[in-house]
């Protein structure tokens, strides 16, 4: 799939950095709409379709976390990447808790940013799935459709964020196996990062909540090792 032409929302209050990022992404072929405060960013998002959001955390009028929360209320699946100068674990965990998919810490290279964007845009389109990757399955009494980022049981249907869906897919592909934390992080996030490790627990808690109506599904915490996803899986 051709990724150029995909629409990106950039919200960054540093006008120089905003210009540099926008110029670089447009040069790479992306269609970028930019704002320098959170309120303007949401107004633009509300009126236009986007494929990915790049949000600075420290923004005037509405901070990046609040903006991401409002975006998630309208669109559960769009990838959200935070741009942050903060190194505090709590900030990164908060970002994942409200529905962020990844973060990139300032200062960063434009090449690194472009690579992150390409990964999310490529993975968030169904025809980019590798042939061996699971695209749908029955998880206990749930129907899990990775292609649509949905988890459904009867009339109850939930739209997952992309990272939630990727984590659940990884669990389904390795059901009833012992998985180390580092193994999960490397395969789902591409990095065994300390902050991501802390944030993994946020995603585990969310999946437990989503799947709790089926007592046959359990995400077991193996102290000092990782997790085991016990669930009846019917692959399709």
N, C-alpha and C positions, 0 to 999 in steps of 0.2 A: 504494500500500500504506500502511496505517495503521501508523506507527512507534511510537505510544504503546503502552505495555504491554510493550514489549521489555525483556528482562532484562539489567541491567548489574551487573557486579561492580566495586565501588569499593574499592581498598585504599590508604588514606592514613593515616599515623600522626599527623598534626596533627589532633587531635580537633575543633578549631573548624572547620578547613577541610573535614574529613570531613563534619561536620554540614551545613555550608553547601552543599556540592556535592550531598550526598544530598537535602537539602530542595529545592534548585532543580530537580534532575532529576525528583524525584517530583512536584513541582508541574507539570512539563512533561509528566507522564503516564507516565514510565518506572518500571519495577519494579526497585528498587535494593536490593542486599544489600551491606553495607559491613563492612569489617574494618580494624583499625588496625595489623596486623603481617602480614608475609609468610606466616608459617606458618598463621595463622588464615585468611588469604585463600585459600590453596591448599585447605585443608580445606573451605571453603565451595564453592569451584569444583568440587572432586571430587565433591560430593554434589548439585549443582544444575546445570541447563542454563542457559547464558547466551548472549546475542547479542553482547556486547562487554565488554572488560575495560579499566578505567582503573586504572593502577598507578603509584603513586609510586615513584621510583627508590630513595630513601633510606628503607628500612624496617627496623625491628627484627626479629630472629629469622631473617628471610630477606629479602634485598634484592630490589628490583623486577626486576632482571635475572635473578636465580636463579628467582624466581617465574614470570616469563615463560617461561623455559626449560622449567620443569616443565609449565606450561600447554601449551606447544607440543608436548611429548611426548605429551600426551593429545588435543589438538585442534590440527590444523595450520592450520585456516582461520579461526578466530574472530579478529576484529579486536582488536589490542592497542594501546592508546594509553598512552604514558608521560607522567606528570606529573613535571616535573623543574625544580629550581631551578638546576641546573648548566648552564653555557654551554660546557663543554669539548667540543671536536669529538670527542675519543676516546670520551666517554661516549655521545654520540648515535650514533656509528658502532657502538659495542658493542651499543646497543639494537636497531639494525636487524639486526646480525649474528645475534643470537639469535632473531630472528623478530618484532620489533616492527614495527608498520605506520606509526606516526606518533608525534610527541611534541608536547606543548604546554608552553611554558616559563613557570614562575611568575615574577612574578604575571601572571595572565590574567583576562579578564572571563568571567563566567558565560555571556554571550551567545556569545563565541568558542568556549567549550567545547561548548556546545549545538550550535553550527553544525558543529563537527568531528564530533560524535557522529552528527548527522543524516546527514552525508555518508557516513560509513562504514556506518551501518545501512541507508540507502537503497541504496547500491551493492552491499551484500553480499546482496541478495535479487534473484533472477534476473528476476522480473517487473518490476523497475525498470529494466532495460536499455532504452535508447532503441532504436527500430526499426533505425537504421543501424549500431548497434554490433555488432561481431562476437561471437557467442556460442559458436561452435565452429568448428574447422577442422582440417585435416591439415597438420602442420608437419613436413616431411621424412617420416620414418617414424613420427612421433608423432601420436596423436590428442589434441588439446587441446580440452577442454570447459571454457570459462570458467564456464558455469552451475554446474558441480560443482567448480570449482577443481582439475581433475585433468589430468594429463599422463600418457599411457599409450602403451606400445609392447609389444605381446604381453602377457605375464604381468606385466610390470613396470609398476606404477601408482604415481604419486606425487601426493600432495595438496599443492597449493601454498598459500602464505599469500595473502591477498587482494591485497597489493601486488605479489607475484611474478606473480600471474595478470594483474593490470592492466598491468604492464610488458610481459609477454610478448604480451598482446593488442595493446598499442600497437605493438610491433615487427611483429606479424603484419599489422596494418592498414597499416603503412608499410614493408613488406618491400622490400629492395634500394634504399631511399631513404636519402639522407644526413640524419641527424637531429642537431641540435645538442643539447648537454647541457641548455641552458635550455629548449628546446622540449619535451624529454622530461619535465623536472621540472615545468613548468607544466601539461602535459597529464595527467600521471599523479599528481603530488602537489599540484598547484594552486599551487605556489610555487617560484620560482627562488632558493632559500635556499642559502647557502654550505654549511651543515652537511648539508643534503639532497644537495647536489652531491657532497660527499665520500662520503656514504653510498650514492649511486647506484652507485658502483663495487662495493660489497658485493653489491647485487642483480644486477649484471651478472655477477659471478663465480659467483654461485649458478646463474643461468640457463645459463651456459656449462657448468657441471658437470652439470646436469640433462640437457642436450642433447648432451653430448659423444659419445654412442654413434652419432650420425649425422654422418659427416664432411661432409655436404652443408649442414650448418647452421653458420654462422659469425657471431659478433658481432664485427665488426671495429672496432677502436679507431682513430679518425681524430684524430691528435694535434692538439690545439688547436681542434678543431671539435666532435667528438661521436662518434657511432657509426653504423654501417650494419649492418642485420640482413639477411644473405644467407641465404635459405632458400627452398626450394620450398613454396609455400603453396596449399592447395586449400580455398577458403572454402565454407561450407555454409549 
